[in-house]
Amino acid sequence: MTVLPADGLSLAAEFPDPAHEQWQSLVEGVLRKSGKDVAGSAAEEALSTTVEAGLITRPLYTSRDDAPDAGFPGFAPFTRGGKAEGNAANGWDVRQRHSLTDPSRLNEAVLADLENGVTSLWLPVGGATGVPVSGLARALDGVYLDLAPVVLDAGSELDCAATELLRLYEERGVAPESARGTLGADPLGHAARSGSAPEPAAALHWAERCAEEYPGLRALTVDALPYHEAGGSAAQELGSSLATGVAYLRALTGVGLSVEAACAQLEFRYAATADQFLTIAKLRAARRLWARVAEVCGAADAGAQRQHAVTSSVMMTRRDPWVNMLRTTLACLGAGVGGADSVTVLPFDHALGLPDAFARRIARNTSTILMEESHLARVIDPAGGSWYVERLTAELADSAWAFFQEIERAGGQAAALGSGLIGERLAETWAARSKDLARRKEPVTGVSEFPHLAERPVEREVTPAADGASGGLPTVRRDEAFEALRARSDAHLASTGRRPRVFLAALGPASAHTARATFASNLFQAGGIEPVHDPATVDASTTAEAFATSGATVACLCSGDALYAEHAEAVASALHAAGAQRVFLAGRPAEYPGVDEYVFAGCDVVAVLSSVLDRMGVA
């Protein structure tokens, strides 16, 4: 609403609309002050951020950033949502995953969740990691199966698990048309995880039966999590899911189902990360891409993709796991705003073992708070029309389509998995991302940034291990390199009674050394190395005694460049004379005699910390 003063003129009447070139000129001025003499589009590029391979976020988006017409919610290309009403009526489906293998304990957890906001159940069944098929009836005792959809994850035990679930529907008087959920057949996803050859016969059988007898049941899940969890980018995750969905369409229509009936048998599962805008764009792009597949197959109206979003396990940390609550909240926000039909929030202690009741409560309440208190579900496609989101959606869709085409040229998803093509591409992406993680260009709060060495470990019951050794795609975590360093420090603490230490030789007053001392303290603690900053400041005459008292074997100079020029050489020499194995300096590399190595923003922190622990003899 425009506010008018008493004379009736707009307050903005004398202010002309700024031109893009004017903004660009202002950016050039700011960059020149920081030492970057760039002009024109180069100035704008200097402020751009690489989200992942092929995707760059620019500092400003305007109406000139064209994107394909997103259409309307509920209509092709379904970018804005698979349903015209979105999730506005009842919110998204809150789907809790349960990993307990004991049927009685599982039943207790399931009933508690359903009584407190969960609306559907995701149950691993069979093998070492799921509830036994014979215990499924006990696990679902007291569950109203016509109200609470059940999603199975049975892997190679699909036949037995599906048979038992349908038997329970019949035994408990659930009419076939009232059954809801997904049988979870995913032969290609199982092959990606296990390395075994895909066996689609059972999946096709259950798809035919569901299409004929159970209109509310879907037989197949197109699970993209194996590709995300192997380190793939959002585009590779989408491209792999698209190739998998196309493979299932071919197989289903090959046994006699129509394209419309085949599409109705598929539910797509994606990872939601703490990058909320990328998550929003991923879900929107996925719907647009699948709509294009359906259109090419002659069934454009069947292209409304059913989506299940799961908060990423790759982003979950084992150290300072409480921060995971923030990560999963952002991921859930992205999934809800992106239009996911079902959302699973993994408990904050997921990476530590079996979640306890408190963690499950926080997980389910995350969705409840976002829907009931923040009202996120009440607006249909709230990101729609944002020039940034629309452009990111289009760029991500283009990148994903290119990867999908590469898979199809290789013979399809099964062939690309078997030849190692997909594994190689994912490994390349993860290697590049690992370098950013090691250099803290992608910081991990509580792990690579702001670690807390005195943190009391959170202990949980160990999650059952999967049967046998997996020959499939690997699973990665953002914290894995730093976790390995912290594990070495923990072992040293257990065997010697104290952690490895670094002495911070701070020069000059606090105003000169605080920033770099804080930087160095965080850096070394990320590897489990305890910083000793006592006394608060030293010089060439006092540093040797302070170093000897600290119990450290390495030291790091911390101060401003001016004081380094005056005192670094003398203090470094004194530290070496006192027995320091290695003398670091917090700052950009320069020629300071006596300084062995430099730590600075953008350095390979993992390599530095690993070498320090090696020198200390920390196994």
N, C-alpha and C positions, 0 to 999 in steps of 0.2 A: 504494500500500500504506500503510495506517495504522500508524504506529509507536506501540506501547503501552509505557508505563513499567512499572516493576516491579509496581505495584499493579493493573495490568490496565486502567486507565482511559485513554481517548483523550486525547492532549495538547490536542486542540481541543474537549474536552467543555465547558469553561467559556466558550467563545467562541460566542455566538449568531450565526446567519447574518445578515449585514448586509442591511438593506433598501435598496432603490433610493433612497428618500427620504433615508436617512442619507448615502449617497454624494453625493447632490445638494446636501445641506446643507454638506458639506465643500467642495464645489466653489464654492458661493456665498461661503464664507469666504475662499478663496484669491483669487477674483475681486475681492472687496471690497478686499483688500490692494493689488491692482493698479489700483484706481480705478474698477472696474466694479461698480456697485451693481445687480445683477440677481438675480432669485430664480426658483425653480421651473424650469420647462422652458426659460426664457430663459437660465438659467445654463448649461444643457447645450448650447443652441444656440450660445452664445458660444464654445464649444470645438469646434464642428463645422467641418469643412473641405469646401469644394466641390471635388470631384474633376473634374467637368466639368458642362456644362449638364444640370440635372435630377438629378444624382447628388451626394449629400452624405454624407460619412463622419462619423458621430457618434462622440463620445469613448468611449461604452460601449454594448455590445450584450449583451442577456440573452435568456433563453428567451422573454421576452414579444415579441421581435421575430420575429413569425411570417413564414414564407415557405412557398410551396407545397411539397408533399411532393416531395422530389428523387428518390424511388424508389430502385432498386438499380442498381449498375453492370451494364450490358448489357441493361437492360430499360427500356421506355418509362417516362418521357419522356427517357431517356438523359442526363439532366443530369449524372449521376455517371460517365458514360463509355459509349462505344458498344459496348464488349466487357466481358463479365463479369470477365475476367481482367485488364483494363486493359493496361498496358504491362509488367506484372510479369515476363512470361516472357523477353522479349528486349530490353526497353527500347523507346524510340521510334525510328522510322526516322530516321537522320541523313542529311539530304538536302542535298548541297552544290550551290550554284549556280555555274555557270561562264560567264564572259562573254568568254572568248578567242575570237577569230574565225579564227585560224589552226589548221587541223585537227591539225597535228603538235604544236604547243604545247599545244593543248587535250587531246590524247591523253596527253601526258606528265603534265599536271596531274590528269587523271581517274584514271589508273592509280595515281599517288601517293596520291590521296585514298582510293581503294578499298582500297589496301594498308594504310591507317592509320586505319581506323575508319568511313569513310563507307559507307553502305549503299544509297543511291540517288542518282541524278544528275538535276539540273535543268538543261536545256540550252536557251538561246535559239538559235533556228535561223532563218536567212534574214535578209534585210535588211542594214543596215549594222552592227547590233549583235549579230548572231548568227553562228554558224558556217554557212557555205554548205551547202545541202542536199546538194550534190555531195560535200562533205567529211565528211558524217556517218559514213560507213563508216570513214574513216581515223581520225576522232576516237574511235570506239568500238572500234578495233582492240585486241584482247587483252582486251576486257571480256566477262565471261561474262553474256550477256544474259538467261539464265534465272535468274541469281542477283541481279543488280543491276538493279532497276527503273529505267526511263528515263522522265523527265517532260519533255515537249517544251513549248516556248513559241515557237510559230511565227507567230503573228499571221495576216497575210494569206496566208502560205505554208503554211497548214495542210495542204492537199491533198498538196503535194509532199513535205513533211516526213513526214507520216503514211505515205504510200506507201513512202518510202525506209526508214523504220523497220520496217515490216512485211516489206519485202523482205529486210532484214538478218536478221530472225527466221527467215525461211524458208531463206535462204542458209546460216545458221550452225546449222541443225538444231534450232532452238528450237520445240518443239511449241506449237500455239496455246494449249493450256490452261496452259502454263508461262510464257507471256509476262505480265509484270507492268509496271505503270506507268500513265501518263496521257498521252493525245495532246495535251492542253492546249487543246482548242477552247474559245474563250470569245468569241463574237461581241459580246456586250454589253460585256464588259470591254475588248475591242479598240476598240469604239466610244467608250467612256468616255475611253480614253487618246488616241485619234487624232482624235476629232470626226467620224469617218465614220459612215455609216449602217450598222447591224448587218446582216450577211449570214449567216443561220443555216443555209443549205442544206448547206454542206459539213459543218458540225458534226453535223447530223442524220444525214447519210449515214454518217459514221464511227461515230456512236452505234449506228446499226442494225447496222453490220457488227461492231462489238465485241460487242454483245449476242448476235449469232448465232454468231460464230466465236472470239472471244477473251474468255473469261469473267473473266480476271484483268486485263484492260485497261479503263480508264475513258476515255471520249472527251472529256468536258467538264470544265472547271475553272470553278468559280464564284469568280472572283478579286475579293476585296474590297479589295485593296491600292490600286487607283486612287482609291478614296474616302477611305481613310486618308491616302494621300500627297497628297491635295488639301486636307488640313486638317480632315477630318471627325472627329466624335466617335466613340467606340466604339459608341454607339447608332445613329448614322447609318451606320457601317460594317456593322453587323449588319442594319439595315433594308434597305440596298441589296443586300446579299448574299441576303437572304431574297426580295426582289422579283426578283432575277436568277434564283435557283433556281426560283421559281414559274413564271417565264416559260419556262425550259427544260423544266420538267415539262409545261406546256401544249403546247409544241412537240413534245416527244418522244411524249407520248401521242397527239398529233394525227396522227403518222405510224404509229401502230399499236403502240407499245410499251406494256406494262402499266405501272401506277404503280410496281410493285416493280422492274421492269427499268429504268425511267427513273431512279429514285432511285439504282440501282446504277451508273449512268453518270456520276454527279456526284462531284467532289471539291471541297471548300470550302477557300479559302485566306484566312487572316487575318493581321493584323499583331500581333506581340507586342512590347510596350513595356517600359520599365524600371519601370513601375508594375506590379509583379508581381501584386498582388491584383486590379487591374482586368483584367489579362490572363487570370488564372484565371477570373474571373467571366464574361468575354467568351466564352471557349470553352465554358463550362458553359451559359451562356444560349443560345449559338448552337445547341447540341444540343437543348436544350429547345424552342426555337422551331421548328426544323426537324421535330422529332417531332410538334409540333402540326399542321404543314402536312401531314405524311404521314397523321396520324390523320384529318384532315378529308377527305383524298383517299381514305380507305378502306383505307390500307395502313400501319397503325400500326407493324407489325413491321419495315417497311422504313425507318423514320425514324432509324436509327443513322447519323449524319452522319460522313463521312470527312473529317478535318481536317488541313490542312497549315498550320503556323504559321511565319511568317517574321519575324525580328527587324526592327523598324521602321527604315526608312531616314530617316524624318523626324527621329528622335532622334540620328542620327549627325552628328558635328561634324567640321569640317575643321581647326580649331585644336585643339591638344592631343588628337590622335586616339586616343592611348593610353587615354584615359578611356572610349572606346567599348567597350573590353574589359569594363569593369564594367557598362556599360549592356546589352550583349548577354548577359552572364552572367545578369543579373536577368531579362531578357526570356526567355531560354531556360529559366530556372527556372520562370517563370510558365507558359510553354507546356507544359513537361513535367508540372507539377503540375496544370495545367488539363485534361490528358488529350489533347493533340494526338497524332495518329497519326504525323505526320512533322514534323520541326523543321529549319528552315534558319537557321543563324546566319550573318549577313553578316559578312565580314571587317572588322576595325576600320578599315581604310583604304578602305572601300567608297566614301566620299564624295570621295576624292582621285583615283580612277582605277581602273585594273586592279590588283587585289590581288596581292601577291607571294606566294611560297611560304610565308614565315613567317606572314603574315596568314591564309592558308588553313589552315595547321596549327593556329593558335590557335583559329580558328573551329570546326573539327571537334573539337578537343580539349575545347572548352567542353562539348559534349554528353557526351563520354566521361567527363570528370571528374564531372559531375553525376550520371551514371548509375552509373559504376563505383566512384567514391570516396564520393560523397554518398548513393548508393543511392536517388535520388529516384523511380526507376521501380518500386521494389519495393513501394511502398504504393499501393493503388488509391484514387484520389480522396482524397489526404491532407487536402485542405481541406474535404471534406464534413463537415457537422455543425457547422462554425464558424458561429456566429450571424451574424458579420459577413459572411463570404463568401456564406452562403445568402441573406442579405438583399440584398447587393449584386447577386448573380446575379438575384434576382427583380426588383429595381428596374431593372436594366439591360435585362432581357427585356421589361419593360413599356414602357420608353422606346423600345426598338428596334421593338417591335410597332406602336407609334403612328406611327413614321416609315414603316414598311412600309405601313401603311394609307393614309398620305398619298400615297405613291407609287402605290398601287393606285387610289386615287380620281383620280389624275392620268392614268390610262390604262395604268399598268404601267411597268416600268423603262425600256423603249425610249422611250416617250413622255415620261417625266419627264426623261430625258437630253436628248432632242431639244428640249424646251421650255425647257430651262435651269433647271428647278425644282431638280434635285439640285445643280447647280453653285452656284445662289444660296444654298441652305441650307448647303452646305459652306463657302462663302465667309463667310457670317455667323458660323459657328462659329470659323473661323480668325481672323477679325478680332477677335473677343472674346479668343481665346487669345493673339493677338499683343500685345494690350494687357498681358496678364499677363506675357508674356515681356519686353516693353519695361520693365516696372516691376520685373522680377526677382521677381515673386510666384511664377513658375515659373522657378527658377534653372537655368542650364546650366553645369555645372562645367567650368572651363577656358575658358569663353567669356564669359559674363556674370558669373560668379563665379570668383575665383581665376585670372584670366588670367595668362599668362606671356609677356611681350613678348620676352624673350631666347630663347624657344624656337626651336630649329632646325627649319625647315619640313621636313615629310615629303613627299617627291616620289614620284610614281608615274606610270607610263605612262598617257597620256590614254585614257579610255574612248571608243570610237567613238560619234559622234553619231548619233542616230536620223535616218532619212530624212525630209527635208522639215520644215516647221514644223508643230508639233502644234496642232490646233484643238480638242483635247479638254480635259479637266480639267487644271488646273495641278498642278505638284508643288512642295511647300513643304518647308522645313526649319526646325527650331527656331532654328538659329543664323543665319538669313539676314540679319536686320537688323544684328546685331553683326558679321557677316562683311563686310558692305558698309562699315562704319566701319573695320574693320581693314584692308581693302583700300586705303582712302584713306590710312591711315597708312603702309602698305607703299610706296605710290607716292611719298609724301613722303620716306620714308627713301631710296628709290632715287635720287630726284632731288637731294636736299640733303645726304645723308649722315647725317642724324639724324631721329629721330621728333619730332613736335610734343610740347611739354612743358607741364606745369603745375607751378607752385611751390606746395608745401605749407607754408603759414605756420602752424607749430605753436606754440601759446601755452602757456606754463607748463611744469611738469615732465612727464615721460613718463607718469606716472600719470593726468594730466589729459587728455593729447592722443592717447595711443597708439590707443585704440579708434576714434576718428573719423579719425585719420590713416590707419589701416589701411583703414577703410571707404572713404575718398576715394581712396586709392591704387588699390584694386581697381576702384572705379567708373570712374575715368578710364582705367585700363589696358584696360578692356573695350572702349573705343573706340580703342585704339592710341595713347593719349596717355601719354607717359612722365612719371611723377611725380618731382619733385626735392625731396627732404626733407633739405636741407643748408643751414644747420646744423639740429641737432635741435630747437632752439627759438629763437624770435625774439620781439622786442617792437617797439614803434613806432619805436625809435631804430635798430634793426639790420635791419629787414625790407627797407628799400629797397635797401641794398647787397646783401643776400642774393638778392633778386629779380633784380637786374641781373646778378649772377654766374650765376644759374641758366640763363639763356638762354631762359626761358619768357616767354610773352606774356599768360598768365592765371594767377591765383593762387586758392588755396582756404584759408580759415582753418579750423584744426582744433584744437578744445579742448573743455572742458566749458562748460556754460551760465553758470556763475559767472564764469569768466574772460572769456567773450564779453561779459558785461554790463560788465565793467571796461575791456576793451582792444579789443574788435572795431572800434569806430568809429575809434580812432586808427590801428590797424594797417591797416585798409581804406583810410583816407585816404592813408597813407604809400605803400601799394601803387599806388594810382591816380596819385599824384604821381611815382612811379618809372616809370610807363608801362604799368601793367597795363590791358589792354583790358577785362577782366572780373574781378570779384572774387566768388568763391563762398564760401559758408560751409557747412560740414558740420554739419547739424542742422535741426531743424524751422523753418519760416519764422517770423520774428519781425521786429521793427522795429529793425534795426541800421543806422544811417546809413552810407553808403559801400558796403554790401554789395549787389551787383547781383542775386544769385540764390542759391538754397539747394538743396543736394543732401541727400537723406534717404532712408531706407528707404521704398520705395513710390513714389518719384518716377519720372517717365517718363525713364529713363536714356537711351534711344535718342534722344529729342528733345533732351535736354541735351547729349549728346555730339555730335550732329549740328550743333547750333548753335555749339558750341565750335569744331569743325573748320571750319565756315563762317567764323567770325570770324578764325581763324588763316590763312585763305586756302588750306586744304588741300582740293584738288579731289577 
